[in-house]
Amino acid sequence: MSHRGYYLRIVQERTDAEFAADCDLAGKLAIPLAATGTGAGVLTLRIYSTVAQVAYLTGLGAFYSDAAGTTGKSPVASLAANAWATLYIKVPSGTANLVFGSRDSLTKFGDGSHNLVTEAVNAPKINGFDTKYIPSGVKSILVYTNLHYGIITGTTYAWPEATSVYFAGNSMVLTGTTYAWPEATSVYFAGTNMALTGPTYAWPAAIQVLFAGNSNIITADLSTTCVAAQDFYIVSPSSSVTYAVTRSWPTVFNRVYLRPSVGSMPTSDVDRLANDCYASMTSATGSKLWDCRGNCGAASAASATARAGMNSTYGITVYSN
């Protein structure tokens, strides 16, 4: 056998898992994919690269030029420098790896206008992508598995430059603590398999802060955290929410929606929160909802004026126990 034939045989015998591991060690990024249903559907993936590079697929997958998956079939796709790339991918059966040549140059895994992944029926799914491969210098993360096919695993990290940290979907197995993401204007976690623990932080830029899911074990002192939030949402049976000290809130109001665990958010905190929100606001937009029911303490006469004023002056629907 010639050296050339020997080399080809060795390459063919390597597994996708081994290939992905080598790619990661070499500074590349491999996102594992798997076929679902008939494999005829198209997965749309959007990612931003700061350098021109080529993405390629191992296994049976292929890129297409359109979301219907009818033209431009190719095993490789070109990414321009400093631009979003929209990749249309089919995996007819089995598994594949989507490989990028330069991991650190991938600075946006979706953002407010571009979800990282859009799933379709019979399209491939992300098959266990680990968040540890998201670069530390990432600018934004928006991963929403809209059909709940994709599987995202790993822990959250201190992404110091991310303007959004957004994970939503029922197959995201995320663990660990939240971090003080200083640039994030939105912090969003929603899913049934997320096991987030520890405190929330005083995210100075976060206008939206939302936590929803059955496995989110978080502690939030609203008097010191989420200082920029116009839209604050915590619904989880393991959440602990308090509001022990008076503070100012943003002048533009959107929503407060709290469903903490039993024993947290006593009446005095509920009254204080209502009074402070009403004293700070000058206008309201969006959901226009102030809702402290569930396991929150019953609001008392101490906040009656504030609760009535939020409704009559700003059109905010107010709910309390």
C-alpha positions as CSV (number, residue, x, y, z in Angstrom):
1,M,0.0,0.0,0.0
2,S,1.3,3.5,-0.9
3,H,1.7,6.1,1.8
4,R,-1.2,8.0,0.2
5,G,-3.5,5.1,0.5
6,Y,-2.5,4.5,4.1
7,Y,-3.2,8.1,5.0
8,L,-6.7,7.9,3.4
9,R,-7.5,4.8,5.3
10,I,-6.5,6.4,8.6
11,V,-8.6,9.5,8.0
12,Q,-11.6,7.3,7.1
13,E,-11.3,5.3,10.3
14,R,-11.3,8.4,12.6
15,T,-14.6,9.0,14.4
16,D,-16.4,12.4,14.3
17,A,-15.9,12.7,18.1
18,E,-12.1,12.3,17.6
19,F,-12.1,14.8,14.8
20,A,-14.1,17.4,16.9
21,A,-11.7,17.0,19.8
22,D,-8.7,17.6,17.5
23,C,-10.4,20.7,16.0
24,D,-11.0,22.2,19.5
25,L,-7.4,21.6,20.5
26,A,-6.2,23.3,17.4
27,G,-8.2,26.5,18.2
28,K,-11.1,25.6,15.9
29,L,-14.7,25.2,16.9
30,A,-16.8,22.1,16.3
31,I,-20.6,22.2,16.8
32,P,-22.0,18.6,16.8
33,L,-25.2,18.1,14.8
34,A,-27.6,15.2,14.4
35,A,-30.4,14.4,12.0
36,T,-34.0,14.5,13.1
37,G,-37.0,12.9,11.4
38,T,-36.4,12.4,7.7
39,G,-33.4,14.7,7.7
40,A,-34.9,16.7,4.8
41,G,-35.4,19.9,6.8
42,V,-33.0,22.8,7.0
43,L,-31.3,24.2,10.1
44,T,-30.6,27.9,10.0
45,L,-27.5,29.0,11.9
46,R,-26.3,32.6,12.3
47,I,-22.9,33.5,13.5
48,Y,-20.6,36.6,13.3
49,S,-16.9,36.3,12.4
50,T,-14.3,39.0,12.5
51,V,-12.1,37.2,10.0
52,A,-12.7,35.6,6.6
53,Q,-12.8,31.9,7.1
54,V,-14.3,28.7,5.8
55,A,-16.8,26.5,7.7
56,Y,-17.1,22.9,6.7
57,L,-19.1,19.8,7.6
58,T,-18.0,16.3,8.4
59,G,-20.2,13.3,8.0
60,L,-23.2,13.5,5.6
61,G,-24.2,17.1,6.2
62,A,-24.2,19.8,3.5
63,F,-24.7,23.6,3.2
64,Y,-27.3,25.1,0.9
65,S,-27.8,28.6,-0.5
66,D,-31.4,28.9,0.6
67,A,-33.6,28.1,3.6
68,A,-35.6,25.6,1.5
69,G,-32.4,23.5,1.0
70,T,-32.9,23.2,-2.8
71,T,-29.8,25.0,-4.3
72,G,-26.1,25.4,-3.8
73,K,-25.3,22.1,-2.1
74,S,-21.7,22.2,-0.8
75,P,-19.6,20.7,2.1
76,V,-18.0,24.1,2.7
77,A,-19.3,27.6,3.3
78,S,-17.3,30.9,3.2
79,L,-17.6,33.5,6.0
80,A,-16.7,37.1,5.2
81,A,-14.8,39.2,7.7
82,N,-16.7,41.4,10.1
83,A,-20.1,40.2,8.9
84,W,-22.9,37.8,9.9
85,A,-23.0,34.5,8.2
86,T,-26.3,32.7,7.7
87,L,-25.7,29.0,7.2
88,Y,-28.5,26.6,5.9
89,I,-27.6,23.1,6.8
90,K,-29.1,19.6,6.1
91,V,-28.0,16.4,7.7
92,P,-30.0,13.6,6.0
93,S,-29.1,10.9,8.6
94,G,-26.7,10.2,11.4
95,T,-24.4,12.9,12.8
96,A,-22.1,15.6,11.6
97,N,-19.8,18.3,12.9
98,L,-20.0,21.9,11.9
99,V,-16.4,23.1,12.0
100,F,-15.1,26.7,12.0
101,G,-11.4,27.3,11.4
102,S,-10.9,30.1,14.0
103,R,-12.8,29.8,17.3
104,D,-11.8,33.2,18.8
105,S,-12.9,35.1,15.7
106,L,-16.5,34.0,16.3
107,T,-17.7,37.0,18.4
108,K,-21.5,36.8,18.2
109,F,-23.4,33.6,18.7
110,G,-26.7,35.3,17.8
111,D,-27.9,38.7,19.1
112,G,-31.1,40.7,19.4
113,S,-31.7,40.6,15.7
114,H,-30.2,37.2,14.9
115,N,-31.0,34.0,16.8
116,L,-28.0,31.6,16.7
117,V,-30.2,28.7,15.6
118,T,-33.6,28.4,14.0
119,E,-34.9,24.9,14.1
120,A,-37.3,23.4,11.5
121,V,-39.2,20.1,11.4
122,N,-36.9,17.2,10.1
123,A,-33.9,19.6,10.3
124,P,-30.7,18.7,12.1
125,K,-30.4,19.7,15.7
126,I,-27.4,20.9,17.8
127,N,-26.4,17.7,19.5
128,G,-24.7,18.6,22.8
129,F,-22.7,21.7,22.1
130,D,-20.8,22.7,25.2
131,T,-20.8,26.4,26.2
132,K,-17.2,26.2,27.3
133,Y,-16.3,26.6,23.6
134,I,-17.9,30.0,23.4
135,P,-14.9,32.3,23.4
136,S,-14.3,34.6,26.4
137,G,-14.4,37.7,24.2
138,V,-17.8,36.9,22.7
139,K,-19.9,40.1,22.1
140,S,-23.4,38.5,22.3
141,I,-25.1,35.2,22.9
142,L,-28.7,34.4,21.9
143,V,-29.5,30.7,21.7
144,Y,-33.2,29.9,21.5
145,T,-34.0,26.3,20.4
146,N,-37.5,27.2,19.1
147,L,-38.6,23.6,18.6
148,H,-36.7,22.4,21.6
149,Y,-34.6,19.9,19.5
150,G,-31.2,21.4,20.1
151,I,-29.1,20.2,23.1
152,I,-26.9,22.8,24.7
153,T,-24.7,21.8,27.7
154,G,-22.1,23.3,30.0
155,T,-21.9,26.2,32.4
156,T,-22.2,29.9,32.1
157,Y,-19.0,31.9,32.0
158,A,-17.8,35.4,32.8
159,W,-18.3,36.8,29.2
160,P,-17.1,40.4,30.0
161,E,-18.0,41.9,26.6
162,A,-21.3,40.2,25.9
163,T,-24.1,42.7,25.3
164,S,-26.7,39.9,25.7
165,V,-26.7,36.5,27.5
166,Y,-29.8,34.7,26.3
167,F,-30.5,31.0,26.6
168,A,-34.0,29.6,26.0
169,G,-35.2,26.0,25.3
170,N,-36.2,22.8,27.0
171,S,-33.1,20.9,26.1
172,M,-30.4,23.2,27.6
173,V,-28.6,21.5,30.4
174,L,-26.8,24.5,31.9
175,T,-25.3,24.5,35.3
176,G,-23.3,26.7,37.6
177,T,-23.7,30.3,38.7
178,T,-24.6,33.5,37.0
179,Y,-21.9,36.1,36.5
180,A,-21.7,39.9,36.7
181,W,-21.9,40.4,33.0
182,P,-21.1,44.2,32.9
183,E,-22.1,45.0,29.3
184,A,-25.2,42.8,29.0
185,T,-28.4,44.8,28.2
186,S,-30.4,41.5,28.5
187,V,-29.9,38.5,30.7
188,Y,-32.4,35.7,29.9
189,F,-32.6,32.1,31.0
190,A,-35.7,30.0,30.4
191,G,-35.8,26.2,30.3
192,T,-36.7,23.0,32.1
193,N,-33.2,21.5,32.4
194,M,-31.2,24.5,33.6
195,A,-29.6,24.2,37.1
196,L,-28.4,27.7,37.7
197,T,-27.3,28.4,41.3
198,G,-26.1,31.3,43.3
199,P,-27.0,35.1,43.2
200,T,-28.0,37.4,40.5
201,Y,-25.9,40.5,40.2
202,A,-26.1,44.3,39.8
203,W,-25.9,44.1,36.0
204,P,-25.5,47.8,35.4
205,A,-26.6,47.8,31.7
206,A,-29.3,45.1,31.8
207,I,-32.7,46.5,30.9
208,Q,-34.2,43.0,30.7
209,V,-33.6,40.4,33.4
210,L,-35.7,37.2,33.1
211,F,-35.4,33.8,34.8
212,A,-37.9,31.1,34.2
213,G,-37.6,27.4,34.7
214,N,-38.0,24.5,37.1
215,S,-34.3,24.1,37.9
216,N,-33.2,27.7,38.5
217,I,-31.9,28.0,42.0
218,I,-31.2,31.7,42.3
219,T,-31.1,34.4,45.0
220,A,-32.0,38.0,44.0
221,D,-31.9,40.9,46.4
222,L,-33.8,43.5,44.3
223,S,-32.5,46.3,46.5
224,T,-29.0,45.7,45.2
225,T,-29.3,43.8,42.0
226,C,-30.7,44.4,38.5
227,V,-30.2,48.2,38.9
228,A,-31.1,49.1,35.3
229,A,-34.0,46.7,34.8
230,Q,-37.1,48.0,33.3
231,D,-38.3,44.5,32.8
232,F,-37.7,42.0,35.6
233,Y,-39.1,38.5,35.6
234,I,-38.4,35.7,38.0
235,V,-40.6,32.6,38.0
236,S,-39.2,29.5,39.6
237,P,-40.1,27.4,42.6
238,S,-36.5,27.6,43.8
239,S,-36.1,31.3,43.5
240,S,-35.5,33.5,46.6
241,V,-36.4,37.1,46.1
242,T,-36.1,39.9,48.6
243,Y,-36.2,43.7,48.6
244,A,-34.8,44.8,51.9
245,V,-33.6,48.4,51.2
246,T,-35.3,51.3,49.4
247,R,-33.7,52.3,46.1
248,S,-34.5,54.1,42.9
249,W,-35.7,52.3,39.8
250,P,-35.4,53.2,36.1
251,T,-37.8,56.0,35.1
252,V,-39.2,54.0,32.1
253,F,-41.2,51.0,33.4
254,N,-42.1,47.8,31.6
255,R,-42.7,44.8,33.8
256,V,-42.0,43.3,37.3
257,Y,-43.2,39.7,37.6
258,L,-42.2,37.6,40.6
259,R,-43.0,34.1,41.6
260,P,-40.4,33.3,44.3
261,S,-40.1,30.3,46.6
262,V,-42.1,29.9,49.8
263,G,-40.9,32.1,52.6
264,S,-39.2,34.9,50.5
265,M,-40.5,38.4,49.6
266,P,-42.4,39.3,52.8
267,T,-45.1,41.9,52.9
268,S,-42.7,44.7,53.9
269,D,-40.6,44.0,50.8
270,V,-43.7,43.9,48.5
271,D,-44.8,47.3,49.8
272,R,-41.3,48.8,49.5
273,L,-41.0,47.6,45.9
274,A,-44.3,49.1,44.9
275,N,-43.6,52.4,46.5
276,D,-40.1,52.7,45.0
277,C,-41.2,51.7,41.5
278,Y,-44.0,54.3,41.6
279,A,-41.7,57.0,43.0
280,S,-39.1,56.4,40.3
281,M,-41.1,56.0,37.1
282,T,-42.1,58.7,34.7
283,S,-43.5,56.6,31.9
284,A,-44.4,53.0,31.1
285,T,-44.1,50.9,27.9
286,G,-44.2,47.3,26.8
287,S,-46.0,44.8,29.1
288,K,-47.0,47.3,31.7
289,L,-47.4,44.7,34.4
290,W,-46.5,44.8,38.1
291,D,-47.3,41.4,39.6
292,C,-46.2,40.1,43.0
293,R,-48.4,37.2,43.7
294,G,-47.6,33.5,44.1
295,N,-45.5,33.2,47.2
296,C,-45.0,36.9,47.7
297,G,-46.4,38.4,50.9
298,A,-49.7,40.2,50.8
299,A,-49.4,43.9,49.9
300,S,-50.8,46.2,52.6
301,A,-52.2,49.6,53.0
302,A,-48.6,50.9,53.1
303,S,-48.4,50.6,49.3
304,A,-52.0,51.2,48.4
305,T,-51.4,54.7,46.9
306,A,-48.5,53.5,44.9
307,R,-50.3,50.5,43.4
308,A,-53.4,52.6,42.6
309,G,-51.2,55.3,41.0
310,M,-49.3,52.8,38.8
311,N,-52.6,51.7,37.3
312,S,-54.4,55.1,37.0
313,T,-51.4,57.2,36.0
314,Y,-49.4,54.9,33.8
315,G,-51.8,52.2,32.8
316,I,-49.9,49.4,34.5
317,T,-51.9,46.3,35.5
318,V,-51.1,45.7,39.2
319,Y,-51.5,42.3,40.9
320,S,-50.7,41.5,44.5
321,N,-51.8,39.1,47.2
